[in-house]
Amino acid sequence: MEHSYVAIPPTAFVGLSCIYCNKMAEPHDSGTPRLLSRCHRCRRVWYCNSDCQKAHHSEHKLFCKTIHSVDASNDPEVIQQLLGPFRSTSNATTRLDEISVLHRCQIIDLYQRKRPLNKAELYLLSCEPRCLGCAKTDNVLRMEANLSGQDRVQTLKPCPRCMMVFFCDDHRSSEVDLHRDTSSDNGFASECNLSRQIRLDSEFRLLMPSPHLHMWRFIPRQDIWISLKGLSWDAALSAPIRAALPTDTSVEHLAGCLRLVSCLASTVMTVLYALEFCLGPTVASCSTLTIHVLGARAEFTSAVTYMYEAILHRLPNVKNLHILFCDNLGGSQGHVVKDVVLCKDCQNSSAHMIHEYIDHAYVKHLSRGTDFKAPDLCILMNGYIANHETALWSETIRLLLERGVPSLFTANDALYARRDCDLLCGLGARLISGLTLASNPWGSLASDLNLDTLYGFCSANKWLVGCFS
């Protein structure tokens, strides 16, 4: 059984669920989860039993061997290189973020010298637990103990409440209070509560497999268009979600379902929200819509079929919906066009949806001259355009502006939103008020750990970077 680490819940990277089957750990008598059995060699993955470990062995063995060969190295140069970022005496949050990223890049570089790592393995290494007070990992603590000749090697301990955030012995007492304090950056929720929410959402997803197959139940077809301005996820979807789930569903699981649906439907609802700004009242009477989704290699799967069908459910007058997916770097899937099978309500209303994937950079698509047909909206979600392939994105944005293509950009945290917005403005984009550097009411309610920071979280489409038309 081959699977992607990226598809595994974050609980699997902190010992709360099995890396192979995703089964959650059984709780202690106190109600807190019990850590699973760790691979004793690489110490990066956990299993619920020996059967899962044996079943996963063929997939895991090369990664495990690579990690162990570096971690067990007595090479002074390697040790000094890995411990170098932690020589700083500063515990400022920004400095710890820099240390965390620098150390992660260093260890990945060392492992890559032994053997090229695939994306799933790189993600696994990026999710390695770190002390919230000093950014050290278990491996760093072991190296420091060996270097100083200590017999006792300390290990990171999780917060007993959320079990998702870790501390070394030196910082447990000083950082726990900060971890449990509320923060305006997190919507006045504590780091601990949001971490606990991530764990609970992971548990809920196991109770509700393949939720995308039932998206039409949670976003039912409407008779008329209802404006999204001033609405919220709770106001728009709580009632249909409550109606679709069993009557004995707990309040906690209702909230978890709302967060899960918001994670799946965030792009769709953000598209509808932007269309309302760009097209005004005429959005309600549109019979044909074309949406271009950039950076969408990972999205062109069966899992997104019902996600985009929600556009037809919210805009009942649309009879023809064309979604074009494009990875701006160029893909390898070839040119794919498929007519999507819709729910019975959409079929009865004679609605149709086409999914198309183009296997070349969007710049080439924009440069087709008179053959290019402008979409009603072009959207890039969580694009990091100011930090990744900036030259290519700059050329893409320049052509979008020249051709007058309505375009929306989103980000999953405030830092990247500001950087991307500066890039748009620097290229001369005249951005629409209300869709520029604003918190997105249709961003995902489900938080995720931000791998670029020790403090803080990110959420899909959390920020509206900017929109021009």
BAFISE-678238 format. One record per residue: y, x, z of N, C-alpha, C, CB in turn; residue in three letters. Coordinates in steps of 0.1 Angstrom, whole numbers, plus 2048, in hexadecimal, padded with zeros to 3 digits. Glycine has a CB too. Example, Ala and Ser with C-alpha at 12.3 -4.5 7.8 and 13.67 -1.06 7.14 Angstrom:
2
7C788484E7D387B84E7DF88484E7D387185AAla
7EA8808477F588984780088184F7FA88D839Ser
This chain:
469
7F480880080080080080C8098008007F680CMet
8148087F58208107F482C8077F68218187E7Glu
83580B7FE84180380184D80B80383E7F980DHis
85980580386580D80486A80C8138708077FBSer
86D81881987281882687F81082787582782ATyr
88780F81C89480881C8927F981F89B80A80EVal
8867F481B8837E681D87E7E382B8797E1813Ala
87C7ED8338777EC8418837E984A86F7F8845Ile
8817E085488C7DE85D8907EA8658897D2866Pro
89D7EA86A8A27F687189A7F887E8B07F4874Pro
8937EE88388B7EF88F8807FA88D8867E2894Thr
87B7FB88187080587E87581388086B803870Ala
88281687F88682488188982888F893826878Phe
88881E89888A8218A687E81E8AF89781A8ACVal
87381C8A986681A8B086480C8B58668238BCGly
86B8028AF8697F48B48617EC8AA8777EE8B6Leu
85E7F189E8557EA89584D7F488D85D7E088CSer
8427F18888397FA88183F7FD87382B7F3880Cys
83E80A87084480E86383B80985784481D862Ile
82F80585A8268018508257F284E818806852Tyr
8237EA8598227DC85882E7D485D8157D785FCys
8387DB8638447D58688427CD87484A7CC85DAsn
8367CC87A8337C488683C7CA8918257C588ALys
8427C089984B7C48A48427C88B08547B98A8Met
8487D18B88417D58C48407CA8CE8487E18CBAla
8357C98D68347BF8E083E7C28EC8267BE8E5Glu
8447B88F284E7BB8FC8477BF9098577AF8FFPro
84E7C691284A7C992084B7BC9278537D4926His
8467BC9348477B093C8567AC93F8407B394AAsp
85E7B693E86D7B39408737AD9348747C0943Ser
86C7AC9298717A691D8777AF91387C79C921Gly
8797BC91787E7C690D8727CB9058857D2915Thr
8757CE8F886A7D38EF8647E08F486F7D58E1Pro
8577E18F08507EE8F484F7F78E78417EA8F9Arg
8528048E985280D8DE84380E8D985881A8E2Leu
8428108CC8358128C68308218C783580D8B8Leu
8258248C08208318C08268398B58108318BFSer
82B8458B983284E8B08298578A983E8558B7Arg
82C85A89C82486489582787289C828865886Cys
81D8788A281F8838AB8238908A38128878B2His
82189089582489B88D83389C88981B89C881Arg
83789188284589187D84E88A88684588A86FCys
84988288F85187B89985C8728938578858A3Arg
85A86D88786586588086085787E86886B873Arg
85485487F84F84687D84684188884784586FVal
84583488A83D82E89483382488E84682789FTrp
82882289581D81989081981089C81182188BTyr
8148048988107FB8A38017FE8A78117EC89ECys
7F980489E7EC8088A17E78138987E27FB8A1Asn
7DB81889A7D58238927D281E8847C9829899Ser
7CE8118837CB80C8767D780D86C7C67FD877Asp
7E38098717EF80A8697F28198657FB803870Cys
7F082286F7F383086D7EA8358627F183887AGln
7DD8328637D38368597D783184B7C583285DLys
7DA82484B7DD81D83E7EA8238377E080E840Ala
7F382884080082E83B7FF83D83880B82B845His
7F384383C7F285183B7F485782D7E5855840His
7EF8518237F08568157FE8578117E784E80CSer
80684D81581484D81181D85681A81983E812Glu
81985782682185E83081E86D83181F85883DHis
81287282C80E87F83081788A82A80088182BLys
81C88981E82489481883189581F826892809Leu
83788982284488982A84288F83884987A82BPhe
83788B83E83489084C83289F84C827889851Cys
82B8A48428298B38418368BA83F81F8B6836Lys
83F8B583684C8BB8348548BB8408538B3828Thr
8558B084785D8AF8538588B985E85E8A1858Ile
84B8B98608458C186A8478D08678368BF86CHis
8478D485B8488E28578568E885A8458E4848Ser
8608DF85986E8E385D8708E286C8788DB855Val
86C8D787286E8D58808678E088986A8C7884Asp
85C8E48848548EE88C8588FC8898458EC88AAla
8628FE88086690C87C86C91388887090B870Ser
86992088986F92989387993288C86493189AAsn
87C92F88088693787989493688088793386AAsp
8999418858A694188C8B193B8848AA94E892Pro
8B193F8778BC93A86E8BC92B86C8BA941860Glu
8B092686B8AE91786A8B39108778A0913867Val
8AF9168828B291088F8C19108918AB91789AIle
8C891B88E8D691D8908DE9138868DB92B88EGln
8D891287A8DF9098718DF8FB8758D890A863Gln
8D38F687B8D28E887F8D98E688C8C38E5881Leu
8DB8F08948E28EE8A18F18F089F8DC8F78ACLeu
8F58F68949038FA89290D8EE8949058FF885Gly
90A8E288E9148D888F9178D389E90F8CC887Pro
90D8D68A790E8D18B59158DC8BE9018CE8BAPhe
91B8E68B89228F08C192F8EB8C59238FD8B9Arg
9348E18BE9428DC8C29418D68D09468D18B8Ser
94C8D78D794D8D28E59548C48E59548DB8EEThr
9588C08D99608B38D89568A88D79698B38CBSer
95989D8DF9518918DF9598858D894C88D8EDAsn
9638898D196B87E8CB9628778C09788848C4Ala
96486A8BF95B8628B795B8678A89608538B7Thr
96786A8A396886F89596087C893976870890Thr
96288589D95B89289D94B89089D95F89B8A8Arg
9478868A69398848A693387E89993687A8B2Leu
93B87689393787088693687C87C942866881Asp
93F88587C93E89187393289987694B899874Glu
92F89B8839238A388791689C8829238A5896Ile
91688F88490A88788090788887190C879884Ser
91288786991088785A90D89685691D883853Val
9148A085C9118AE8589038B185B91B8B785FLeu
8FE8AE8678F08B186B8E68AA8628EE8AE87AHis
8E989E85F8E08968578DE89D8498E4888855Arg
8EA8A18438EA8A88368E28B58378F88AA831Cys
8E48BC8428DD8C98448CE8C78448E28D0850Gln
8C98BE84C8BB8BC84E8B48B78418B78B3859Ile
8BB8AF83A8B68AA82D8B58B58238BF89E828Ile
8C08BE8238BF8C981A8B48D281D8CD8D181BAsp
8B18D582A8A68DD82E8988D78298A68E083DLeu
8978CA82C88A8C38288898C381988A8B582DTyr
8948C18128938C180388F8CE7FD8A18BD7FDGln
8928D980488D8E67FF87E8E77FF8948F1807Arg
8788E18098698E180A8638D88008658DC818Lys
8698CC7FD8648C27F486E8B87F18578BC7FAArg
8708B47E587A8AA7E187689D7E887B8A77D2Pro
8808967EF87D88A7F688287E7EE88588A804Leu
87B8737EE87F8677E788985F7EF87385E7E3Asn
88F8557E989984E7F08958477FD89F8437E6Lys
8898437FD88383C809883846815876836807Ala
87E85381187D85D81C88B862820875869816Glu
8948638178A286681B8A885C8248AB86880ELeu
8A584F8218AA84482A8A48458388A8837824Tyr
89784883889184A84589785584E88284D843Leu
89A8608478A186B84F8AF8678538A1877846Leu
8B686084B8C385C84E8C485285A8CA855842Ser
8B984B85D8B88418688B38478758B0836863Cys
8B18548758AB85B8818B585888D8AA86A87FGlu
8AF8548998B88518A48BF85D8A98AF84B8B0Pro
8CC85B8AE8D48658B38DA8618C08DF8698A9Arg
8DE86A8C98E58678D58F38628D28E58738DFCys
8F68578D89048518D690F85A8DB9048438DBLeu
90B8638E491686B8EB9178798E591386D8F9Gly
90D87E8DD90E88C8D890988D8C99078968E1Cys
9038828C48FD8828B78F088A8B59078878ADAla
8EA88F8C08DE8978BF8D288E8BD8DC89F8CBLys
8C88938B68BB88D8B38B18938BD8B788E8A5Thr
8A588C8BD89A8928C68978A08C188E8898C5Asp
8978A28B48948B08AF89E8BA8B38938AF8A0Asn
8AB8B68B38B58C08B88B38C38C78C38BA8B6Val
8B08B98CF8AE8BB8DD8A28C58DF8AB8AE8E4Leu
8978C38D788C8CC8D888F8DA8D48808C78CFArg
8978DC8CA89B8E98C68A38F08D08A38E88B9Met
8AD8E98D68B58EE8E18AD8F38ED8C08E48E5Glu
8A38EA8F089A8EE8FC8928FA8F98918E28FFAla
88D8FB8ED8859078E988D9138E987E9058DCAsn
8999128E48A291E8E38A69238F08AF91A8DBLeu
8A891A8FA8AC91F9078A09219118B591490ESer
89491F90C88892191488591791E88992F91AGly
88A90B91D88890092687A8FB9258928F5925Gln
8748F89308668F29308678E392D85F8F593EAsp
8728DD9338738CE93187C8CB9258798C893EArg
8768C391C87D8BF9108818B19118758C2903Val
88E8AE9128938A09138928999068A18A0919Gln
89088C90788F8838FB89A8788FC88187D8F9Thr
89E8738F08A78688F08A185C8F68AC8668E2Leu
8A98548FE8A48489048AD83C8FE8A5848913Lys
8A68318FB8AE8268F58B581E9008A581D8EEPro
8C08188FC8C780E9058BD8049098D48088FFCys
8BA8019168B07F791A8B37E99158AE7F8929Pro
8BF7E69128C27D890E8C07D68FF8D17D5912Arg
8C67DF8F68C57DC8E88BA7E48E28D27E08E1Cys
8B67EF8E88AB7F88E38AD7FE8D589E7F08E3Met
8B97FD8D08BC8028C38C580E8C38C37F78BBMet
8CC8118CE8D581C8CF8D08268DA8E38178D3Val
8D28338D88CB83D8E08D58468E78C18458D8Phe
8D084C8F38D88558FA8CF8618FF8DF84E907Phe
8D586D9008CE8789068D18779158D2886900Cys
8CB87F91D8CD87F92C8DB8829308C3889933Asp
8E288B9288EF88F92B8FA8849298F389B923Asp
8F787A92190187191D8FD86292190487190FHis
8F28609278EE85392A8F884C9338E0852931Arg
8FC85293E90684C94791484A942906853954Ser
91885493992685393492884A92892A861931Ser
91D84892191F84091491A832914918848909Glu
91282E91E90D82191F91881692090381F92AVal
92281992892C80F92A93480D91D936814935Asp
93781991693E81890993580F8FF941826903Leu
9288128FF91F80B8F691F7FB8F99118108F8His
9227F89059217E990992F7E390991B7E8916Arg
93A7EB9079477E590794A7DE8FA9527F0908Asp
9527D38FA9557CC8EE95F7D48E695B7BE8F1Thr
9607D18D99697D98D096E7D08C59617E58CASer
97B7D18C39827C98B897C7CD8AB9917CA8B9Ser
9787D98A99727DE89D9657D78999707ED89DAsp
95E7D28A39527CB8A19547BC8A39477D08ABAsn
9607B78A29627A88A49617A48B29587A089BGly
9657AE8BB9647AB8CA9567A98CF96D7A08CDPhe
94D7B08C893F7B08CD93C7BF8D19357AB8C2Ala
9337C08DB9307CE8DF9267D48D692A7CE8EESer
9267E28D691C7E98CE90E7E58D291E7F88D0Glu
90C7E38DF8FF7DF8E48FB7D18DE8FF7DF8F3Cys
9047C88DF9007BA8DA8FD7BA8CB90C7B08DDAsn
9057C18C39037C28B58F67C98B290E7C98AELeu
8F37D38B98E67DA8B78DA7D18BB8E57E78C0Ser
8DC7C98C68D27C08C98D07B58BF8D57B98D7Arg
8DB7B18B98DB7A78AE8D37AC8A28E97A38AAGln
8D57B989F8CD7BF8948BE7BE8978D27CE892Ile
8BB7C18A38AC7C18A78A77B28A68AA7C68B5Arg
8AF7A98AB8AA79B8AB8A979689D8B47928B3Leu
8B279A8948B27968868A579C87F8BE79B87FAsp
8A27A88838957AE87D8897A68828947BC882Ser
8897A188E87E79989387E78C88B87F7968A2Glu
88A78688988A77988288577A874898774883Phe
88878586D88478685F87578685E88A793859Arg
86E78B86886078B86885A77D86985A794873Leu
86277487085E76687286175E86586576087ELeu
86976385C86D75C85186C76484487C757853Met
86076784085E77083486376A82784F773832Pro
86777381E86C76F81187676381286176B808Ser
88176581988B75A81B89275780E89575D825Pro
89376080589A75E7F88937537F089B76B7F0His
8867517F287F7467EB8837387EF8707487EDLeu
88B7377FA88F72A7FF89E72980088972880DHis
8A57327F98B47327FA8B97247F68BA73C7F1Met
8B371D7EC8B87107E88B87067F48B170B7DCTrp
8AF7087FD8AE6FF8098BA7018128A1701811Arg
8C070D8138CB71081C8D870E8158C971E821Phe
8D970F8088E570D8018E27027F78EB71A7FAIle
8E16F57FB8DC6EA7F28E76E77E88DA6DE7FAPro
8E26E17DD8EB6DE7D28F56D37D78E36D97C6Arg
9026D57D390D6CB7D79106C27CB9196D37DCGln
9166B77CE91A6AE7C39286B27BE91B69F7C8Asp
9306B87C693D6BC7C29406CA7C89486B27C7Ile
94A6D17C294E6DE7C79566DC7D49566E67BDTrp
9536E47DE95A6E47EB9616F27EC9516E07F7Ile
96E6F27EE9756FF7EF9707077FB9846FC7F1Ser
96F7147F896A71D80397672380B9637297FCLeu
98272080798D72580F98E71E81C99B723807Lys
98F72582798F72083498271C83A997713834Gly
97771E83296971B83896372883D96071582CLeu
95872684495173284A94272F847954733859Ser
93A73A84A92C73884892672D85192474584CTrp
92B72C85D92672286692971486192C724874Asp
93671285C93A70585893370184B949704855Ala
93070B84292A70883591B70683592E71382BAla
91470E83E90670E83D8FE70A84990271B839Leu
9047098558FC7068618F56F986090670586DSer
8FB6EF85A8F46E28598E86E28508FE6D7854Ala
8E96E88438DD6E883B8D26F28408E16ED82DPro
8D66FC8478CC70584D8C56FE8588D3712853Ile
8CC6F78618C66EF86C8BC6E58668D16E9874Arg
8C06DE85B8B86D48558AB6DA84E8C06CC84BAla
8AC6E68498A16EC8428966F384B8A66F7839Ala
89A6F68588916FD86188A6F286A89970786ALeu
87F6F68708786ED8798816E888486B6F487FPro
87F6DC8898886D78948876DE8A18846C8896Thr
87C6E68A387B6ED8B08806FB8AF86D6ED8B5Asp
8876FF8A488D70C8A289770F8AD89370E894Thr
89671A8B38A071D8BE8AE7208B989B7298C6Ser
8B771F8C28C57228BE8C77308BA8CF71F8CAVal
8C07398C08C07478BD8BB74A8AF8B87508C7Glu
8B07438AB8AB74489E8B373D89389D73F89DHis
8BA7328978C372C88E8CF73688A8C971F894Leu
8D473D8948DE7468928D97528898E474C89FAla
8CD75688C8C67618848C575D8768B976588AGly
8C17508738BF74B8668CD74B85E8B973D866Cys
8D77478658E474785F8E875585B8EF741869Leu
8E675F8648E976D8608E17728548E777686DArg
8D476E8548CC7728498D076C83C8BD76F84CLeu
8D375F83C8D87598308E575F82B8D9749832Val
8EE7628358FB7678318F977582B90476983ESer
8EF77D8308EC78A82A8E778881B8E1791832Cys
8DF77E8198DA77C80B8E47768028CD77380CLeu
8EC76D8078F67657FF90476B7FF8F6757804Ala
90677680691477B80791B77D7FA91478780FSer
9137847F19197877E391C77A7DC90F78F7DBThr
9137707DC9167647D592275C7DB90975B7D6Val
92375B7E892E7547EE93B75C7EC92C7527FDMet
93A7697EB9467717E994B76F7DA9437807EBThr
94176E7D194476B7C394C75E7C293876B7BAVal
9467547C894C7467C895A7477CE94473C7CFLeu
95C74E7D996974F7DF9737567D69677577ECTyr
96F7607CF9787677C697B75F7BA9727757C2Ala
9717577B597474F7A997E7447AC9677487A5Leu
97E73F7B99887357BD99673B7BD9847307CBGlu
9977487C09A474E7C09A87517B19A475B7C8Phe
99F7557A99A275A79B9A474E792997763796Cys
99C74379399C73878A9A472C78F98E734786Leu
9A672C79C9AE7217A29A57147A29BB71F79BGly
9AC7087A19A56FC7A199B6FA7959AF6F07A0Pro
99D70178A9946FF77F98670478199A707773Thr
98470C78C97671079096D70479297671979CVal
9726F979696A6ED7999656E778C9726E37A1Ala
96C6E97819686E27759616EB76B9746DC76ESer
95F6F876E95970176594A6FD76295871076BCys
9476FD75593A6FA75093170774D93A6F1744Ser
93971274B93271E748938729750933722738Thr
93073275693573E75D92D74A75A93473B76DLeu
93575575992E76275793376C761931768748Thr
92A77276992D77B774926788771928775781Ile
92E7937729287A07709277A777E9317A9766His
91C7AC7819197B278E9167C078C90D7AB796Val
91F7C979191E7D778F9167DE79B92C7DE78ELeu
9117EA7989097F17A28FD7E97A69127F47AEGly
8F77E379D8ED7D87A18DF7DC79E8F07CB79BAla
8DB7E979D8CD7EC79A8C47E67A48CB7FB799Arg
8C77E87B18BE7E37BC8BE7D47BC8C27E87C9Ala
8C87CD7B78C97BF7B88C17B87AD8D77BA7B7Glu
8BD7BF7A28B67B87978A87B679A8B97BF78APhe
8A47AE7A38977AB7A789579C7A98937B27B5Thr
8897987AB8867897AD88D7847B98777877ADSer
89078D7C38967887CF8A47837CD8977947D9Ala
8AB7867C28B87817C08B97747B88C178C7B9Val
8AE7707B38AE7647AA8B57587B18A07607A6Thr
8B07547BD8B57497C48C274B7CA8AB7447CETyr
8C57587CC8D275B7D28DE7577C88D376A7D5Met
8DC75A7BB8E77577B28E67487AD8E67607A6Tyr
8DA7427AF8D97347AD8E372C7B58CB72F7AEGlu
8E67317C18F072A7CA8FD7287C48F17327D7Ala
9017307B990D72D7B290D71F7AB9107387A8Ile
90171C7A68FF70F79F8FF7047AA8F270F797Leu
8FB7077B68FA6FD7C09086FA7C58F17027CCHis
9117047C691E7027CB9286FD7C092470E7D1Arg
9257007B492D6FC7A89256F379F9337087A0Leu
9236E67A29196DE79B91D6DB78D9186D17A2Pro
9296DD78992D6DB77B9296E677193C6D9779Asn
9256F27779216FD76F9136FA76A92170A777Val
9126FB75C9056F87568FF7057509076EE74BLys
90770F74E90271C74990872775190671D73AAsn
8FF72F75890373A7608FD74675B90073776FLeu
90575075890075D75290376875C905760744His
8F976F7628FC77A76C8F77877658F4777779Ile
9017907638FD79D75D8FE7A77689077A0751Leu
8F37AE7698F17B97738F37C676C8E47B877BPhe
8FA7D07738FC7DD76D8FD7E77789087DD764Cys
8F47F17778F67FD77F9008067788E8805782Asp
90B80977D91681077691281E77192281077EAsn
9078237789038317748F98307688FD838780Leu
8F58247648EB82375A8DD8237618EC82F750Gly
8D581A75C8C88187628BC81C75A8C6809766Gly
8B081975E8A481D75789B81175489D82775FSer
8A08057578977F97558977F474789C7EE75FGln
8A17F973F8A27F37328AA7E67328947F072CGly
8AD7E17268B57D47258AC7C97288BC7D3717His
8AF7C17328A67B57368AF7A97368A07B8744Val
8AA79E7308B07917318A57877358B778D723Val
8A877F73F89E7757428A576874689577A74ELys
89E75D7428A374F74689C74C75389F74573AAsp
8A474A75D89F74876B89B73976D8AA74B775Val
88F73877388A72A77689272578387B72A778Val
89871A7818A171578C89970A7948AE710787Leu
8A070679F89A6FB7A789B6EE7A08A16FA7B5Cys
8946E47A48936D779D8A06D179C8896CE7A4Lys
8A86D27A78B66CC7A68BE6D179B8BD6CD7B4Asp
8BE6DF7998C56E578F8BF6E17818C56F4790Cys
8B26E17808AB6DD7748AF6CF77089C6DE775Gln
8B06C67798B36B87778C26B67728B16AF783Asn
8CA6C07768D86BF7728DB6C77658E16C577DSer
8D06CC75F8D06D47528D86E17538D76CB747Ser
8D76E775F8DD6F47618D46FF75D8E16F6770Ala
8DA70A7588D27167548D872275A8D2717745His
8D072C75D8D57397618CE74575A8D373A771Met
8D674E7558D075A74E8D37667578D675B740Ile
8C976E7598CB77B75F8CA7867558C177E76BHis
8D378F7548D379A74A8D57A77518DD79773EGlu
8CD7B174D8CF7BE7528D27C87478C37C375BTyr
8DD7CF7478E07D973D8DD7E77438EF7D8738Ile
8D77F073A8D37FD73F8DC80873C8C57FF739Asp
8E980573A8F38107388FF80E7418F7810729His
90781874291381774B91C80C74691A82474BAla
92380575092B7FA74C9377FF7449307F3759Tyr
93B80B74594681173C94280F72E94882073FVal
93681172A93181071C93280171892381571BLys
92E7F872292F7EA71F93D7E571D9297E272BHis
9477EB7259557E772395B7ED71695D7EC72FLeu
9557F771195A7FE7059557F86F895780C706Ser
94F7EC6F89497E66EC9537E06E393E7DC6F0Arg
9607E16E696A7DB6DE9697CC6DE9697E06D0Gly
96A7C66D296A7B86D095C7B16D496D7B46C2Thr
9527BA6D59457B46D99447B16E893A7BE6D5Asp
94E7B76F094E7B56FE9547A77019567C0705Phe
94C79F70995179270D95479371C94778770ALys
96079172096479272E95E78773697479172FAla
95978B74295378174B95E77A753949788755Pro
95A76F75A96376876296677076F95D75A766Asp
95D77977395F78277E95578E77D95D77B78BLeu
95A79A7809527A67819537AA7909577B1778Cys
9487AD7969487B07A593F7BC7A79427A47ADIle
9457C57B093D7D07B593D7CF7C49447DE7B1Leu
9317CE7CA92F7CD7D892D7DA7DF9247C37DBMet
9347DD7EA9317E87F29307F57E99247E77FAAsn
93A7F77E19398017D693C8107DA9417FD7CBGly
9448127E49478207E794D8287DB93B8287ECTyr
9568217D495B8267C79648337C996281C7BFIle
96A8347D59728407D896A84C7DD97D83C7E2Ala
95D84A7DF9558547E59498587DC9508507F2Asn
9468507D293A8527CA93D84F7BB92E8487CFHis
93A85A7B393D8597A594B8537A293285079EGlu
9558597A99628547A896885479A96B85B7B1Thr
96585F79296B86078596585477C96786D77FAla
95885277D953847775958839779943847776Leu
95983778695F82A78B96D82978795D82979ATrp
97583478798383378398482F77598A841786Ser
97C83576C97C83175E97882275C97383A755Glu
96E81E76496A81076397580776795E80E76CThr
97C80A77298780177799380176D98C806785Ile
99580D7679A080D75D99D8047519A281C758Arg
99180474C98D7FB74198D7EC7469807FF73CLeu
9897E975298A7DC7579987D77579837DB765Leu
9A17DF75C9AF7DC75C9B57DA74E9B87E7763Leu
9B17E27449B67E17379B17D47309B17ED72EGlu
9A57D073399F7C472D9A27B87359907C672BArg
9A97B97409AD7AD7489A17A674E9B57A4740Gly
9977AD75298B7A775898D7A476697E7B0755Val
98C79876B98D79577998279D78198C78677CPro
9867A578A97C7AE79197F7AE7A097D7BC78BSer
9747AE7A79747AF7B696C7BA7BB96F7A17BCLeu
9717C17C596A7CC7CC9687C97DB9717DA7C9Phe
95D7CC7E095B7CA7EE9567D77F59517BF7F1Thr
9567D88029517E380994A7DE81695D7ED80DAla
9427E781C93B7E28289417E783592C7E7827Asn
94B7EF8349537F38409617F683D94C7FF847Asp
96A7F68479787F784597D80483E9807F5852Ala
97680F84297A81D83D97881D82E971827844Leu
96C81982996A81A81B97380F81395C817817Tyr
97680481A97F7FA81498D8008119807EE81DAla
99280781B99F80D81999F81880E9A4814827Arg
99582080E99482B8049938257F6988834806Arg
98B81B7F49898147E799580D7E397D80B7E8Asp
99C8077EC9A98007E99B38097E49AE7F87F5Cys
9B48157EB9BE81F7E69BB8237D89BD82B7F0Asp
9AE8247D49AA8287C79AF81E7BD99B82B7C6Leu
9AC8117C09B08067B79BF8067B59AC7F87BDLeu
9C78077C09D58087BF9DA8147B79DC8087CDCys
9D481F7B99D782B7B29D582A7A39D08377B7Gly
9CC82179F9C981F7919D281478B9BB81C78ELeu
9DB80F7939E580578E9E17F678F9E8808780Gly
9D67F47979D27E67989DB7DE7A09C47E579FAla
9DF7D279C9E77C87A39DE7BF7AA9F17C179AArg
9DC7C17B79D27BA7BF9D67AC7C49CD7C27CALeu
9CD7A37C49D07957C89D17947D79C578B7C3Ile
9DC78E7DC9DD78C7EA9D27837F09EB7867EDSer
9CD7867FB9C277F8019B57847FE9C37707FCGly
9B478C7F39A77937F09A87A27F09A378E7E2Leu
9B37A77F79B57B57F89B57BA8069C37B87F1Thr
9AD7C48099AC7CA8179AB7BF8219B77D4819Leu
9A27B581F9A17AA8289937A882D9A679D822Ala
9917A48399847A083D97E79583598479D84CSer
97279683096C78D82796678182F96279381DAsn
96A77582E96476A83695676883196C75D834Pro
95276D82594476B82093D778820945765812Trp
94178282893978E82A92D78A833942799831Gly
92379383291779083991979084890C79B836Ser
91378684F91478685E90A78F864912777863Leu
90179485D8F779D8628FC7AC8628EA79C85AAla
8FD7B286E9027BF86F8F67C986C9087C287DSer
8FA7D58688F17E08668F77ED86C8ED7E2857Asp
8EE7F68708F38038758FA80A86A8E780B87BLeu
90581086D90D81886490982686591C816866Asn
90282B85A8FC83985B90784485B8F383B850Leu
91384085791E84A85792584B86492884784CAsp
92284386E92984387B91E84288693383887CThr
92284689291A84489E91E8378A491B84F8A8Leu
92B8348A49318288AA93481F89E93D82A8B3Tyr
93081389D93480A89392980588A93E81188AGly
92C7FA8839227F387B9287F086D91E7E6882Phe
91F7EC8649247E885791D7DB8549227F384CCys
9237D384A91D7C78469207C68379227BB84ESer
9167C182F9187BF8219247B781E90C7B981BAla
92D7BC8159397B48119427B181C9357A8809Asn
9427B882794A7B58329597B582F9477BE83ELys
95D7BE82696B7BF82396E7BC8149707CD826Trp
9787B581197D7B38039877BF8019847A5802Leu
9827C87F898B7D47F59977D07EC9827DE7EDVal
9947C87E299F7C47D999A7BC7CD9A77D07D5Gly
9A27B47C799F7AC7BC9AB7AC7B299A79D7C0Cys
9A87AE7A59B37AC79B9AE7A37909B77BA796Phe
9B779D7899B379477E9BD7967729B3786782Ser
